[in-house]
Amino acid sequence: MAAARVIVSAHQMSWFRPKRNKETERFYLLPGQGGAAYRRKQKFILTWAIIVGLAVSAILGALMYFLNKPKP
């Protein structure tokens, strides 16, 4: 008995490889549009979005607490 040969195409092999992130490989002309500067800008925006979200929710929570507090 002869062993069966399995023929696998290059397309099928690509199923098992992780996909490349083409965004990080893109070439940009202006500073701050890619690479480390872009990630630093995104981290800055995320940090401030979280800070502002926490502050607004604390203010709204305090406002709701004091408006619903029973009056003596």
PDB file of N, CA, C and O in Angstrom:
ATOM      1  N   MET A   1       0.836  -1.179   0.000  1.00  0.00           N
ATOM      2  CA  MET A   1       0.000   0.000   0.000  1.00  0.00           C
ATOM      3  C   MET A   1       0.880   1.242   0.000  1.00  0.00           C
ATOM      4  O   MET A   1       1.856   1.332   0.746  1.00  0.00           O
ATOM      5  N   ALA A   2       0.535   2.152  -0.809  1.00  0.00           N
ATOM      6  CA  ALA A   2       1.291   3.404  -0.882  1.00  0.00           C
ATOM      7  C   ALA A   2       0.603   4.447  -0.004  1.00  0.00           C
ATOM      8  O   ALA A   2      -0.623   4.509   0.084  1.00  0.00           O
ATOM      9  N   ALA A   3       1.422   5.250   0.631  1.00  0.00           N
ATOM     10  CA  ALA A   3       0.868   6.298   1.491  1.00  0.00           C
ATOM     11  C   ALA A   3       0.258   7.394   0.629  1.00  0.00           C
ATOM     12  O   ALA A   3       0.818   7.764  -0.403  1.00  0.00           O
ATOM     13  N   ALA A   4      -0.863   7.899   1.041  1.00  0.00           N
ATOM     14  CA  ALA A   4      -1.534   8.956   0.288  1.00  0.00           C
ATOM     15  C   ALA A   4      -0.816  10.284   0.531  1.00  0.00           C
ATOM     16  O   ALA A   4      -0.475  10.628   1.662  1.00  0.00           O
ATOM     17  N   ARG A   5      -0.599  11.010  -0.549  1.00  0.00           N
ATOM     18  CA  ARG A   5       0.038  12.329  -0.430  1.00  0.00           C
ATOM     19  C   ARG A   5      -1.041  13.395  -0.283  1.00  0.00           C
ATOM     20  O   ARG A   5      -2.063  13.371  -0.968  1.00  0.00           O
ATOM     21  N   VAL A   6      -0.794  14.307   0.605  1.00  0.00           N
ATOM     22  CA  VAL A   6      -1.740  15.401   0.830  1.00  0.00           C
ATOM     23  C   VAL A   6      -1.150  16.650   0.201  1.00  0.00           C
ATOM     24  O   VAL A   6      -0.040  17.061   0.538  1.00  0.00           O
ATOM     25  N   ILE A   7      -1.882  17.237  -0.694  1.00  0.00           N
ATOM     26  CA  ILE A   7      -1.435  18.455  -1.353  1.00  0.00           C
ATOM     27  C   ILE A   7      -2.190  19.618  -0.710  1.00  0.00           C
ATOM     28  O   ILE A   7      -3.420  19.660  -0.717  1.00  0.00           O
ATOM     29  N   VAL A   8      -1.431  20.549  -0.161  1.00  0.00           N
ATOM     30  CA  VAL A   8      -2.013  21.707   0.514  1.00  0.00           C
ATOM     31  C   VAL A   8      -1.570  22.955  -0.230  1.00  0.00           C
ATOM     32  O   VAL A   8      -0.378  23.164  -0.454  1.00  0.00           O
ATOM     33  N   SER A   9      -2.523  23.772  -0.606  1.00  0.00           N
ATOM     34  CA  SER A   9      -2.185  24.990  -1.336  1.00  0.00           C
ATOM     35  C   SER A   9      -1.711  26.076  -0.372  1.00  0.00           C
ATOM     36  O   SER A   9      -1.901  25.982   0.840  1.00  0.00           O
ATOM     37  N   ALA A  10      -1.100  27.091  -0.937  1.00  0.00           N
ATOM     38  CA  ALA A  10      -0.627  28.216  -0.123  1.00  0.00           C
ATOM     39  C   ALA A  10      -1.797  28.958   0.509  1.00  0.00           C
ATOM     40  O   ALA A  10      -1.670  29.507   1.604  1.00  0.00           O
ATOM     41  N   HIS A  11      -2.927  28.973  -0.174  1.00  0.00           N
ATOM     42  CA  HIS A  11      -4.112  29.642   0.369  1.00  0.00           C
ATOM     43  C   HIS A  11      -4.597  28.937   1.637  1.00  0.00           C
ATOM     44  O   HIS A  11      -4.981  29.594   2.605  1.00  0.00           O
ATOM     45  N   GLN A  12      -4.581  27.617   1.631  1.00  0.00           N
ATOM     46  CA  GLN A  12      -5.017  26.871   2.806  1.00  0.00           C
ATOM     47  C   GLN A  12      -4.048  27.047   3.965  1.00  0.00           C
ATOM     48  O   GLN A  12      -4.467  27.068   5.122  1.00  0.00           O
ATOM     49  N   MET A  13      -2.759  27.175   3.672  1.00  0.00           N
ATOM     50  CA  MET A  13      -1.770  27.370   4.732  1.00  0.00           C
ATOM     51  C   MET A  13      -1.950  28.730   5.400  1.00  0.00           C
ATOM     52  O   MET A  13      -1.619  28.891   6.575  1.00  0.00           O
ATOM     53  N   SER A  14      -2.470  29.707   4.662  1.00  0.00           N
ATOM     54  CA  SER A  14      -2.646  31.039   5.240  1.00  0.00           C
ATOM     55  C   SER A  14      -3.763  31.068   6.280  1.00  0.00           C
ATOM     56  O   SER A  14      -3.859  32.017   7.058  1.00  0.00           O
ATOM     57  N   TRP A  15      -4.607  30.039   6.299  1.00  0.00           N
ATOM     58  CA  TRP A  15      -5.672  29.983   7.296  1.00  0.00           C
ATOM     59  C   TRP A  15      -5.108  29.856   8.697  1.00  0.00           C
ATOM     60  O   TRP A  15      -5.716  30.339   9.652  1.00  0.00           O
ATOM     61  N   PHE A  16      -3.959  29.218   8.840  1.00  0.00           N
ATOM     62  CA  PHE A  16      -3.403  28.926  10.149  1.00  0.00           C
ATOM     63  C   PHE A  16      -2.409  29.979  10.620  1.00  0.00           C
ATOM     64  O   PHE A  16      -1.967  29.940  11.768  1.00  0.00           O
ATOM     65  N   ARG A  17      -2.058  30.906   9.762  1.00  0.00           N
ATOM     66  CA  ARG A  17      -1.148  31.985  10.138  1.00  0.00           C
ATOM     67  C   ARG A  17      -1.945  33.165  10.673  1.00  0.00           C
ATOM     68  O   ARG A  17      -3.028  33.456  10.166  1.00  0.00           O
ATOM     69  N   PRO A  18      -1.422  33.856  11.700  1.00  0.00           N
ATOM     70  CA  PRO A  18      -2.138  35.050  12.148  1.00  0.00           C
ATOM     71  C   PRO A  18      -2.091  36.130  11.077  1.00  0.00           C
ATOM     72  O   PRO A  18      -1.100  36.275  10.360  1.00  0.00           O
ATOM     73  N   LYS A  19      -3.153  36.866  10.984  1.00  0.00           N
ATOM     74  CA  LYS A  19      -3.232  37.919   9.975  1.00  0.00           C
ATOM     75  C   LYS A  19      -2.321  39.079  10.353  1.00  0.00           C
ATOM     76  O   LYS A  19      -2.197  39.428  11.527  1.00  0.00           O
ATOM     77  N   ARG A  20      -1.687  39.670   9.350  1.00  0.00           N
ATOM     78  CA  ARG A  20      -0.820  40.821   9.583  1.00  0.00           C
ATOM     79  C   ARG A  20      -1.675  42.068   9.767  1.00  0.00           C
ATOM     80  O   ARG A  20      -2.738  42.209   9.162  1.00  0.00           O
ATOM     81  N   ASN A  21      -1.192  42.960  10.608  1.00  0.00           N
ATOM     82  CA  ASN A  21      -1.875  44.229  10.797  1.00  0.00           C
ATOM     83  C   ASN A  21      -1.305  45.206   9.783  1.00  0.00           C
ATOM     84  O   ASN A  21      -0.207  45.729   9.976  1.00  0.00           O
ATOM     85  N   LYS A  22      -2.035  45.458   8.712  1.00  0.00           N
ATOM     86  CA  LYS A  22      -1.528  46.312   7.647  1.00  0.00           C
ATOM     87  C   LYS A  22      -1.484  47.776   8.059  1.00  0.00           C
ATOM     88  O   LYS A  22      -0.762  48.565   7.448  1.00  0.00           O
ATOM     89  N   GLU A  23      -2.251  48.159   9.097  1.00  0.00           N
ATOM     90  CA  GLU A  23      -2.244  49.543   9.554  1.00  0.00           C
ATOM     91  C   GLU A  23      -0.873  49.952  10.081  1.00  0.00           C
ATOM     92  O   GLU A  23      -0.437  51.082   9.861  1.00  0.00           O
ATOM     93  N   THR A  24      -0.191  49.047  10.773  1.00  0.00           N
ATOM     94  CA  THR A  24       1.113  49.402  11.334  1.00  0.00           C
ATOM     95  C   THR A  24       2.202  49.409  10.273  1.00  0.00           C
ATOM     96  O   THR A  24       3.273  49.972  10.499  1.00  0.00           O
ATOM     97  N   GLU A  25       1.954  48.798   9.125  1.00  0.00           N
ATOM     98  CA  GLU A  25       2.948  48.749   8.069  1.00  0.00           C
ATOM     99  C   GLU A  25       2.766  49.871   7.054  1.00  0.00           C
ATOM    100  O   GLU A  25       3.570  49.999   6.130  1.00  0.00           O
ATOM    101  N   ARG A  26       1.745  50.670   7.206  1.00  0.00           N
ATOM    102  CA  ARG A  26       1.459  51.728   6.258  1.00  0.00           C
ATOM    103  C   ARG A  26       2.470  52.868   6.389  1.00  0.00           C
ATOM    104  O   ARG A  26       2.918  53.171   7.494  1.00  0.00           O
ATOM    105  N   PHE A  27       2.827  53.493   5.286  1.00  0.00           N
ATOM    106  CA  PHE A  27       3.792  54.589   5.282  1.00  0.00           C
ATOM    107  C   PHE A  27       3.047  55.914   5.353  1.00  0.00           C
ATOM    108  O   PHE A  27       2.095  56.142   4.607  1.00  0.00           O
ATOM    109  N   TYR A  28       3.484  56.780   6.251  1.00  0.00           N
ATOM    110  CA  TYR A  28       2.855  58.088   6.418  1.00  0.00           C
ATOM    111  C   TYR A  28       3.875  59.177   6.163  1.00  0.00           C
ATOM    112  O   TYR A  28       5.066  58.990   6.411  1.00  0.00           O
ATOM    113  N   LEU A  29       3.420  60.297   5.675  1.00  0.00           N
ATOM    114  CA  LEU A  29       4.321  61.401   5.362  1.00  0.00           C
ATOM    115  C   LEU A  29       4.461  62.387   6.503  1.00  0.00           C
ATOM    116  O   LEU A  29       5.522  62.988   6.670  1.00  0.00           O
ATOM    117  N   LEU A  30       3.426  62.565   7.280  1.00  0.00           N
ATOM    118  CA  LEU A  30       3.449  63.566   8.339  1.00  0.00           C
ATOM    119  C   LEU A  30       3.729  62.908   9.687  1.00  0.00           C
ATOM    120  O   LEU A  30       3.315  61.772   9.917  1.00  0.00           O
ATOM    121  N   PRO A  31       4.431  63.614  10.584  1.00  0.00           N
ATOM    122  CA  PRO A  31       4.699  63.045  11.900  1.00  0.00           C
ATOM    123  C   PRO A  31       3.417  62.925  12.707  1.00  0.00           C
ATOM    124  O   PRO A  31       2.508  63.743  12.563  1.00  0.00           O
ATOM    125  N   GLY A  32       3.346  61.916  13.547  1.00  0.00           N
ATOM    126  CA  GLY A  32       2.183  61.712  14.395  1.00  0.00           C
ATOM    127  C   GLY A  32       1.081  60.919  13.738  1.00  0.00           C
ATOM    128  O   GLY A  32       0.015  60.747  14.330  1.00  0.00           O
ATOM    129  N   GLN A  33       1.304  60.423  12.522  1.00  0.00           N
ATOM    130  CA  GLN A  33       0.254  59.684  11.825  1.00  0.00           C
ATOM    131  C   GLN A  33       0.488  58.181  11.827  1.00  0.00           C
ATOM    132  O   GLN A  33      -0.276  57.442  11.205  1.00  0.00           O
ATOM    133  N   GLY A  34       1.493  57.726  12.491  1.00  0.00           N
ATOM    134  CA  GLY A  34       1.721  56.285  12.517  1.00  0.00           C
ATOM    135  C   GLY A  34       2.836  55.937  13.487  1.00  0.00           C
ATOM    136  O   GLY A  34       3.561  56.816  13.953  1.00  0.00           O
ATOM    137  N   GLY A  35       2.969  54.668  13.785  1.00  0.00           N
ATOM    138  CA  GLY A  35       4.055  54.196  14.632  1.00  0.00           C
ATOM    139  C   GLY A  35       3.877  54.587  16.085  1.00  0.00           C
ATOM    140  O   GLY A  35       2.758  54.634  16.595  1.00  0.00           O
ATOM    141  N   ALA A  36       4.994  54.868  16.749  1.00  0.00           N
ATOM    142  CA  ALA A  36       4.991  55.153  18.184  1.00  0.00           C
ATOM    143  C   ALA A  36       4.227  56.437  18.505  1.00  0.00           C
ATOM    144  O   ALA A  36       3.547  56.511  19.528  1.00  0.00           O
ATOM    145  N   ALA A  37       4.334  57.441  17.647  1.00  0.00           N
ATOM    146  CA  ALA A  37       3.624  58.699  17.898  1.00  0.00           C
ATOM    147  C   ALA A  37       2.112  58.482  17.865  1.00  0.00           C
ATOM    148  O   ALA A  37       1.382  59.069  18.665  1.00  0.00           O
ATOM    149  N   TYR A  38       1.646  57.653  16.956  1.00  0.00           N
ATOM    150  CA  TYR A  38       0.210  57.367  16.864  1.00  0.00           C
ATOM    151  C   TYR A  38      -0.267  56.637  18.108  1.00  0.00           C
ATOM    152  O   TYR A  38      -1.315  56.968  18.663  1.00  0.00           O
ATOM    153  N   ARG A  39       0.500  55.641  18.550  1.00  0.00           N
ATOM    154  CA  ARG A  39       0.104  54.892  19.751  1.00  0.00           C
ATOM    155  C   ARG A  39       0.133  55.791  20.984  1.00  0.00           C
ATOM    156  O   ARG A  39      -0.725  55.658  21.857  1.00  0.00           O
ATOM    157  N   ARG A  40       1.098  56.702  21.073  1.00  0.00           N
ATOM    158  CA  ARG A  40       1.166  57.628  22.198  1.00  0.00           C
ATOM    159  C   ARG A  40      -0.042  58.566  22.194  1.00  0.00           C
ATOM    160  O   ARG A  40      -0.603  58.864  23.248  1.00  0.00           O
ATOM    161  N   LYS A  41      -0.439  59.030  21.009  1.00  0.00           N
ATOM    162  CA  LYS A  41      -1.610  59.906  20.895  1.00  0.00           C
ATOM    163  C   LYS A  41      -2.881  59.157  21.289  1.00  0.00           C
ATOM    164  O   LYS A  41      -3.727  59.707  21.993  1.00  0.00           O
ATOM    165  N   GLN A  42      -3.026  57.896  20.838  1.00  0.00           N
ATOM    166  CA  GLN A  42      -4.193  57.100  21.182  1.00  0.00           C
ATOM    167  C   GLN A  42      -4.258  56.834  22.680  1.00  0.00           C
ATOM    168  O   GLN A  42      -5.340  56.867  23.266  1.00  0.00           O
ATOM    169  N   LYS A  43      -3.108  56.569  23.311  1.00  0.00           N
ATOM    170  CA  LYS A  43      -3.071  56.337  24.758  1.00  0.00           C
ATOM    171  C   LYS A  43      -3.463  57.603  25.508  1.00  0.00           C
ATOM    172  O   LYS A  43      -4.183  57.531  26.504  1.00  0.00           O
ATOM    173  N   PHE A  44      -2.997  58.766  25.041  1.00  0.00           N
ATOM    174  CA  PHE A  44      -3.343  60.049  25.652  1.00  0.00           C
ATOM    175  C   PHE A  44      -4.850  60.292  25.571  1.00  0.00           C
ATOM    176  O   PHE A  44      -5.471  60.689  26.558  1.00  0.00           O
ATOM    177  N   ILE A  45      -5.432  60.058  24.407  1.00  0.00           N
ATOM    178  CA  ILE A  45      -6.872  60.270  24.220  1.00  0.00           C
ATOM    179  C   ILE A  45      -7.667  59.304  25.096  1.00  0.00           C
ATOM    180  O   ILE A  45      -8.651  59.704  25.718  1.00  0.00           O
ATOM    181  N   LEU A  46      -7.252  58.040  25.150  1.00  0.00           N
ATOM    182  CA  LEU A  46      -7.947  57.053  25.976  1.00  0.00           C
ATOM    183  C   LEU A  46      -7.882  57.420  27.456  1.00  0.00           C
ATOM    184  O   LEU A  46      -8.881  57.311  28.167  1.00  0.00           O
ATOM    185  N   THR A  47      -6.714  57.855  27.922  1.00  0.00           N
ATOM    186  CA  THR A  47      -6.549  58.238  29.328  1.00  0.00           C
ATOM    187  C   THR A  47      -7.489  59.385  29.693  1.00  0.00           C
ATOM    188  O   THR A  47      -8.177  59.331  30.713  1.00  0.00           O
ATOM    189  N   TRP A  48      -7.514  60.422  28.854  1.00  0.00           N
ATOM    190  CA  TRP A  48      -8.376  61.567  29.153  1.00  0.00           C
ATOM    191  C   TRP A  48      -9.858  61.225  29.004  1.00  0.00           C
ATOM    192  O   TRP A  48     -10.692  61.784  29.717  1.00  0.00           O
ATOM    193  N   ALA A  49     -10.191  60.328  28.102  1.00  0.00           N
ATOM    194  CA  ALA A  49     -11.596  59.910  27.964  1.00  0.00           C
ATOM    195  C   ALA A  49     -12.060  59.186  29.224  1.00  0.00           C
ATOM    196  O   ALA A  49     -13.190  59.384  29.672  1.00  0.00           O
ATOM    197  N   ILE A  50     -11.202  58.354  29.793  1.00  0.00           N
ATOM    198  CA  ILE A  50     -11.550  57.653  31.031  1.00  0.00           C
ATOM    199  C   ILE A  50     -11.670  58.637  32.189  1.00  0.00           C
ATOM    200  O   ILE A  50     -12.604  58.540  32.986  1.00  0.00           O
ATOM    201  N   ILE A  51     -10.737  59.581  32.292  1.00  0.00           N
ATOM    202  CA  ILE A  51     -10.784  60.576  33.375  1.00  0.00           C
ATOM    203  C   ILE A  51     -12.058  61.411  33.290  1.00  0.00           C
ATOM    204  O   ILE A  51     -12.738  61.609  34.297  1.00  0.00           O
ATOM    205  N   VAL A  52     -12.383  61.900  32.098  1.00  0.00           N
ATOM    206  CA  VAL A  52     -13.586  62.726  31.926  1.00  0.00           C
ATOM    207  C   VAL A  52     -14.842  61.893  32.195  1.00  0.00           C
ATOM    208  O   VAL A  52     -15.788  62.389  32.807  1.00  0.00           O
ATOM    209  N   GLY A  53     -14.864  60.640  31.748  1.00  0.00           N
ATOM    210  CA  GLY A  53     -16.014  59.778  31.999  1.00  0.00           C
ATOM    211  C   GLY A  53     -16.242  59.540  33.482  1.00  0.00           C
ATOM    212  O   GLY A  53     -17.377  59.584  33.956  1.00  0.00           O
ATOM    213  N   LEU A  54     -15.151  59.286  34.224  1.00  0.00           N
ATOM    214  CA  LEU A  54     -15.283  59.089  35.677  1.00  0.00           C
ATOM    215  C   LEU A  54     -15.753  60.362  36.373  1.00  0.00           C
ATOM    216  O   LEU A  54     -16.588  60.306  37.276  1.00  0.00           O
ATOM    217  N   ALA A  55     -15.217  61.510  35.956  1.00  0.00           N
ATOM    218  CA  ALA A  55     -15.612  62.781  36.578  1.00  0.00           C
ATOM    219  C   ALA A  55     -17.089  63.081  36.315  1.00  0.00           C
ATOM    220  O   ALA A  55     -17.811  63.467  37.234  1.00  0.00           O
ATOM    221  N   VAL A  56     -17.537  62.910  35.091  1.00  0.00           N
ATOM    222  CA  VAL A  56     -18.933  63.193  34.751  1.00  0.00           C
ATOM    223  C   VAL A  56     -19.871  62.233  35.480  1.00  0.00           C
ATOM    224  O   VAL A  56     -20.922  62.647  35.968  1.00  0.00           O
ATOM    225  N   SER A  57     -19.502  60.961  35.558  1.00  0.00           N
ATOM    226  CA  SER A  57     -20.366  60.020  36.261  1.00  0.00           C
ATOM    227  C   SER A  57     -20.407  60.308  37.761  1.00  0.00           C
ATOM    228  O   SER A  57     -21.448  60.118  38.389  1.00  0.00           O
ATOM    229  N   ALA A  58     -19.299  60.761  38.348  1.00  0.00           N
ATOM    230  CA  ALA A  58     -19.294  61.124  39.765  1.00  0.00           C
ATOM    231  C   ALA A  58     -20.183  62.345  40.011  1.00  0.00           C
ATOM    232  O   ALA A  58     -20.925  62.386  40.992  1.00  0.00           O
ATOM    233  N   ILE A  59     -20.109  63.324  39.133  1.00  0.00           N
ATOM    234  CA  ILE A  59     -20.939  64.526  39.285  1.00  0.00           C
ATOM    235  C   ILE A  59     -22.420  64.176  39.139  1.00  0.00           C
ATOM    236  O   ILE A  59     -23.249  64.625  39.932  1.00  0.00           O
ATOM    237  N   LEU A  60     -22.752  63.371  38.121  1.00  0.00           N
ATOM    238  CA  LEU A  60     -24.157  62.985  37.940  1.00  0.00           C
ATOM    239  C   LEU A  60     -24.651  62.108  39.089  1.00  0.00           C
ATOM    240  O   LEU A  60     -25.799  62.234  39.515  1.00  0.00           O
ATOM    241  N   GLY A  61     -23.793  61.224  39.591  1.00  0.00           N
ATOM    242  CA  GLY A  61     -24.172  60.386  40.737  1.00  0.00           C
ATOM    243  C   GLY A  61     -24.430  61.211  41.975  1.00  0.00           C
ATOM    244  O   GLY A  61     -25.403  60.970  42.689  1.00  0.00           O
ATOM    245  N   ALA A  62     -23.560  62.194  42.246  1.00  0.00           N
ATOM    246  CA  ALA A  62     -23.751  63.068  43.405  1.00  0.00           C
ATOM    247  C   ALA A  62     -25.018  63.909  43.242  1.00  0.00           C
ATOM    248  O   ALA A  62     -25.766  64.097  44.201  1.00  0.00           O
ATOM    249  N   LEU A  63     -25.256  64.405  42.049  1.00  0.00           N
ATOM    250  CA  LEU A  63     -26.457  65.199  41.784  1.00  0.00           C
ATOM    251  C   LEU A  63     -27.721  64.367  42.004  1.00  0.00           C
ATOM    252  O   LEU A  63     -28.667  64.838  42.636  1.00  0.00           O
ATOM    253  N   MET A  64     -27.744  63.151  41.496  1.00  0.00           N
ATOM    254  CA  MET A  64     -28.907  62.285  41.688  1.00  0.00           C
ATOM    255  C   MET A  64     -29.087  61.928  43.163  1.00  0.00           C
ATOM    256  O   MET A  64     -30.215  61.852  43.650  1.00  0.00           O
ATOM    257  N   TYR A  65     -27.973  61.709  43.876  1.00  0.00           N
ATOM    258  CA  TYR A  65     -28.059  61.372  45.296  1.00  0.00           C
ATOM    259  C   TYR A  65     -28.680  62.528  46.087  1.00  0.00           C
ATOM    260  O   TYR A  65     -29.589  62.323  46.891  1.00  0.00           O
ATOM    261  N   PHE A  66     -28.179  63.742  45.848  1.00  0.00           N
ATOM    262  CA  PHE A  66     -28.696  64.883  46.625  1.00  0.00           C
ATOM    263  C   PHE A  66     -30.106  65.282  46.226  1.00  0.00           C
ATOM    264  O   PHE A  66     -30.854  65.797  47.057  1.00  0.00           O
ATOM    265  N   LEU A  67     -30.488  65.057  44.972  1.00  0.00           N
ATOM    266  CA  LEU A  67     -31.863  65.385  44.576  1.00  0.00           C
ATOM    267  C   LEU A  67     -32.874  64.352  45.116  1.00  0.00           C
ATOM    268  O   LEU A  67     -34.037  64.692  45.331  1.00  0.00           O
ATOM    269  N   ASN A  68     -32.454  63.131  45.330  1.00  0.00           N
ATOM    270  CA  ASN A  68     -33.367  62.083  45.808  1.00  0.00           C
ATOM    271  C   ASN A  68     -33.264  61.849  47.320  1.00  0.00           C
ATOM    272  O   ASN A  68     -33.927  60.962  47.856  1.00  0.00           O
ATOM    273  N   LYS A  69     -32.456  62.621  47.986  1.00  0.00           N
ATOM    274  CA  LYS A  69     -32.306  62.495  49.432  1.00  0.00           C
ATOM    275  C   LYS A  69     -33.595  62.968  50.106  1.00  0.00           C
ATOM    276  O   LYS A  69     -34.117  64.025  49.754  1.00  0.00           O
ATOM    277  N   PRO A  70     -34.120  62.192  51.079  1.00  0.00           N
ATOM    278  CA  PRO A  70     -35.358  62.636  51.733  1.00  0.00           C
ATOM    279  C   PRO A  70     -35.130  63.935  52.527  1.00  0.00           C
ATOM    280  O   PRO A  70     -34.106  64.125  53.183  1.00  0.00           O
ATOM    281  N   LYS A  71     -36.110  64.795  52.436  1.00  0.00           N
ATOM    282  CA  LYS A  71     -36.010  66.101  53.117  1.00  0.00           C
ATOM    283  C   LYS A  71     -36.567  65.975  54.531  1.00  0.00           C
ATOM    284  O   LYS A  71     -37.626  65.378  54.726  1.00  0.00           O
ATOM    285  N   PRO A  72     -35.864  66.531  55.523  1.00  0.00           N
ATOM    286  CA  PRO A  72     -36.365  66.428  56.914  1.00  0.00           C
ATOM    287  C   PRO A  72     -37.539  67.326  57.210  1.00  0.00           C
ATOM    288  O   PRO A  72     -38.045  67.330  58.333  1.00  0.00           O
TER     289      PRO A  72
END
